[in-house]
Amino acid sequence: MKDFIQQDLITPLTAKEIAKIKKWKRIQHEIAVFKGAERKESRNEAKKFLSNLSTKFLTSEVFLREVFKYASDKRTLKRLLGLIPRQLMRNEDFILYVAQIVPEIIKDLPLSLKSKKHIYQSCVKNNGEVIQYLNASSVDRETAELAIKNTYKAYFHLGEVFQKDPDICLQVLEKSPKTYKKICYQFKNEFNFCKRAISRNPKVWFYFEDIIKNDRFIIEHVFRTFKLDLEGIGLKNNNLQESTEFCKMPFFLFSSLNYSQNEKDFLKKLMMAYCTNNTKQKVFEILQITKKTSPDQLSGPYEAYFKLP
């Protein structure tokens, strides 16, 4: 059988196989574009199509590759995995091909393949969460980082050693800052770790607890990630918290702030957390006057950002 499979790779599709693939592509296209009852009908047709495949088709590697290639529906892919014959489940080339499409195949592989690094890493690269199906001994730092690179959710399937690793936590926060509240308990409110997290993704600041979120030096570090020249914005004494010029920057259409609207919104919130109430009051008054005299100079609505006493 092994010789048959190897030869099959260089054997072109037969006329019957080509006809089958054309029908399969049509069904998968309909599943992708139809909705409601029509999609349900197409899914039933796909199920029937797979159920009626003879052994001749199921033992043809070149045919199965095409079937996997055009499958567009998760339910269909799950059924396909159950149809792979035993001899193909031991074929490394075929498994590596399928792993790019359905990484979950790692669950069903024989141990002889499941324990091979290049195979399980191929699966992890395409779906980090399948790391949960690996033996703990297989999960080294390289594999853990590959999984997180694919999805931050892989973190929740790692062992305790990696979940407590600061570099792993930082990689997670770089992809999903909101997970700060769910991970890194041992680093919470730890000043240096929070600074490193900000360097990876400044939006993690939103999820800090107030004790660290409102720390002047933490906020200034966020400003620096936006490459704002804190020492060169017209203040020799560096007391930016009381600078109306500094506090009002993101509220105006300054060419020096070449950021997206979302980034400017972020900076506005930072300013409000950073500057003194007295400074914010002054800036609010400046904005009120500008709104009446030169509204085209403003970068957008500003009232909601000010919570003055």
C-alpha positions in Angstrom: 0.0 0.0 0.0 2.9 2.4 0.8 4.2 1.9 -2.8 0.7 2.6 -4.1 0.4 5.9 -2.2 3.8 7.1 -3.4 3.0 6.3 -7.0 -0.4 7.9 -6.6 1.2 11.3 -6.0 2.4 11.5 -9.5 -0.7 10.0 -11.0 -3.0 12.5 -12.6 -6.7 12.6 -11.6 -8.8 10.2 -13.6 -11.8 11.4 -15.6 -14.2 10.1 -12.9 -12.2 11.8 -10.2 -12.2 15.1 -12.1 -16.0 14.9 -12.4 -16.3 14.2 -8.7 -14.1 17.2 -7.8 -16.1 19.5 -10.0 -19.3 18.4 -8.2 -17.5 18.8 -4.9 -16.4 22.4 -5.7 -19.9 23.3 -6.7 -21.3 22.0 -3.4 -18.7 23.8 -1.4 -19.3 27.0 -3.2 -23.0 26.8 -2.4 -22.3 26.2 1.3 -20.1 29.3 1.3 -22.6 31.6 -0.4 -26.0 30.2 0.5 -27.8 30.9 3.8 -30.6 29.4 5.7 -32.5 26.4 4.2 -30.4 26.5 1.0 -27.1 26.2 3.0 -28.6 23.3 5.0 -29.6 21.6 1.8 -26.0 22.0 0.4 -24.5 20.7 3.6 -26.7 17.6 3.4 -25.6 17.1 -0.2 -22.0 17.3 1.0 -22.6 14.7 3.6 -24.2 12.5 1.0 -21.3 13.0 -1.4 -18.8 11.9 1.2 -20.9 8.9 2.3 -21.1 7.6 -1.2 -17.4 7.8 -1.9 -16.1 4.3 -2.7 -12.8 2.9 -1.4 -11.2 3.6 -4.7 -11.7 7.3 -4.2 -10.8 7.3 -0.5 -7.5 5.5 -1.1 -6.4 8.0 -3.8 -4.2 10.5 -2.1 -4.2 12.9 -5.0 -8.1 12.8 -5.0 -8.3 13.4 -1.2 -5.9 16.3 -1.4 -8.3 18.0 -3.9 -11.3 17.3 -1.7 -9.6 18.8 1.3 -8.3 21.7 -0.8 -11.8 22.8 -1.8 -13.7 22.0 1.5 -15.0 25.3 2.9 -17.1 24.2 5.8 -15.9 23.1 9.2 -18.5 20.4 9.5 -17.4 19.0 6.2 -13.8 19.0 7.2 -14.6 17.2 10.4 -16.4 14.5 8.4 -13.4 14.3 6.0 -11.0 13.6 8.9 -13.0 10.6 9.8 -12.8 9.2 6.2 -9.0 9.2 5.9 -7.8 5.6 5.6 -5.3 4.2 8.0 -2.5 4.0 5.5 -2.8 7.7 4.7 -2.9 8.6 8.4 0.7 7.3 8.4 1.8 9.2 5.4 3.8 12.2 6.5 3.5 14.2 3.3 -0.2 13.8 3.2 -0.6 14.7 6.9 1.6 17.8 6.5 -0.7 18.9 3.6 -3.9 18.3 5.5 -2.5 20.0 8.7 -2.4 23.3 6.8 -6.2 23.0 6.2 -7.3 21.1 9.3 -4.7 21.4 12.1 -7.1 19.5 14.4 -5.9 16.3 12.6 -3.2 16.2 15.3 -5.8 14.7 17.6 -6.3 11.6 15.5 -2.7 10.9 14.4 -0.9 7.7 15.5 1.7 8.4 18.2 4.5 7.7 15.8 3.6 10.9 13.8 2.0 12.9 16.6 5.3 12.9 18.5 7.3 14.3 15.4 8.2 17.9 16.0 7.9 19.1 12.4 4.3 17.6 12.2 2.9 18.9 15.5 4.6 22.3 14.9 2.9 22.5 11.5 -0.4 21.9 13.2 0.3 24.5 15.9 1.3 27.1 13.3 -2.1 26.9 11.7 -4.1 26.7 14.9 -2.4 27.5 18.1 -5.1 26.0 20.2 -4.3 22.5 19.1 -1.4 22.6 21.4 -3.8 21.3 24.0 -3.7 17.9 22.3 0.1 17.5 22.6 1.9 15.7 25.3 3.4 18.1 27.8 6.9 16.8 27.0 6.4 18.0 23.4 5.7 21.6 24.3 9.0 23.4 24.5 9.4 27.2 24.3 9.7 27.2 20.5 6.4 25.3 20.2 4.6 27.5 22.8 5.7 30.7 21.0 4.5 29.3 17.6 1.1 28.6 19.1 0.8 32.1 20.6 2.0 33.7 17.4 -1.0 32.1 15.8 -3.5 33.0 18.6 -3.2 34.4 22.1 -5.8 31.8 23.1 -3.1 29.2 23.1 -1.8 30.6 26.3 -4.7 29.1 28.2 -3.7 25.6 27.1 -0.1 25.9 28.2 1.4 24.4 31.3 2.0 26.4 34.5 5.7 26.9 33.7 4.9 28.8 30.5 1.9 30.6 31.9 4.2 32.1 34.5 6.9 33.0 32.1 7.1 36.8 31.6 8.2 36.7 28.0 5.3 34.4 27.1 2.9 36.7 28.9 4.3 39.7 27.0 3.8 37.9 23.7 0.2 37.3 24.6 -0.4 40.9 25.6 1.2 42.1 22.3 -1.6 40.2 20.4 -4.4 40.8 22.9 -3.9 43.5 25.6 -7.4 42.8 27.1 -6.1 39.5 28.4 -4.1 41.4 31.0 -6.9 40.9 33.5 -7.0 37.1 32.8 -3.3 36.3 32.9 0.0 37.3 34.5 -1.4 37.5 38.1 2.1 37.3 39.4 3.1 40.4 37.4 0.0 42.5 38.0 1.0 46.0 39.1 4.7 45.1 38.7 6.1 48.4 37.3 8.9 47.0 35.1 6.6 44.3 33.6 3.9 46.9 32.9 6.4 49.1 31.1 7.6 46.1 28.9 3.9 45.3 28.2 3.3 48.9 27.1 6.3 48.7 24.7 4.7 45.6 23.1 1.2 47.1 22.8 0.4 50.5 24.5 -3.3 49.7 24.6 -2.6 47.3 27.5 -2.7 50.5 29.5 -6.5 50.5 29.4 -6.6 47.3 31.4 -4.2 48.2 34.2 -5.5 48.7 37.7 -5.8 52.3 38.7 -2.7 52.2 41.0 -0.5 51.5 37.9 -2.7 53.0 35.2 -2.6 56.5 36.7 1.1 56.4 37.5 2.8 59.4 35.9 5.8 57.5 34.7 3.7 54.7 33.2 1.7 57.2 31.2 4.8 58.9 30.1 6.1 55.6 28.9 3.0 55.1 26.8 3.5 58.6 25.3 7.1 57.5 24.3 5.7 54.5 22.5 3.9 57.0 20.3 7.3 58.7 19.8 6.1 61.9 21.4 9.1 64.1 22.3 8.2 64.7 25.9 11.3 66.8 26.6 10.9 69.0 23.5 7.3 70.2 23.4 8.1 73.7 24.6 8.5 72.9 28.3 12.0 73.4 29.8 10.9 72.3 33.2 9.4 69.1 31.8 6.2 69.6 33.8 4.0 68.2 31.1 1.1 67.5 33.5 0.5 71.3 33.8 1.1 72.1 30.1 -2.0 73.2 28.2 0.1 73.0 25.0 0.8 69.4 25.6 -2.6 68.4 26.9 -4.4 69.9 23.9 -2.3 68.3 21.2 -4.5 65.4 20.1 -7.6 67.5 20.1 -6.2 69.6 17.3 -5.3 68.7 13.7 -1.5 69.1 14.1 0.5 67.7 11.3 3.1 66.6 13.9 0.6 64.0 15.2 0.5 61.8 12.2 -1.7 59.1 13.8 -4.9 57.3 12.9 -8.2 58.5 14.5 -8.1 55.5 16.8 -4.6 56.4 18.0 -5.6 60.0 18.5 -8.6 58.8 20.6 -6.2 56.8 22.7 -3.9 59.7 23.2 -6.9 61.9 24.3 -7.8 59.4 27.0 -4.2 59.3 28.1 -4.0 63.1 28.3 -7.1 63.1 30.5 -5.5 60.6 32.9 -2.2 62.4 32.9 -2.8 66.1 33.1 -3.9 67.9 36.2 -7.6 69.0 36.7 -6.5 72.6 36.4 -4.8 71.9 33.1 -7.8 70.0 31.7 -10.1 72.9 32.7 -7.9 75.3 30.8 -7.8 73.0 27.7 -11.5 72.6 27.8 -12.0 76.3 27.8 -9.6 76.6 24.8 -11.5 74.0 22.9 -14.8 75.7 23.6 -13.5 78.9 22.2 -12.0 77.1 19.2 -15.2 75.3 18.5 -16.9 78.7 18.1 -14.2 80.5 16.1 -12.2 77.9 14.2 -14.0 74.5 14.4 -12.1 73.2 11.4 -8.9 73.1 13.5 -10.3 70.5 15.9 -9.7 66.8 15.3 -13.2 65.8 16.3 -15.7 65.9 19.2 -14.0 66.4 22.6 -16.6 66.9 25.3 -16.9 63.2 26.3 -13.2 63.0 27.2 -13.5 65.7 29.9 -14.7 64.6 33.3 -14.1 67.8 35.3 -14.9 68.2 38.9 
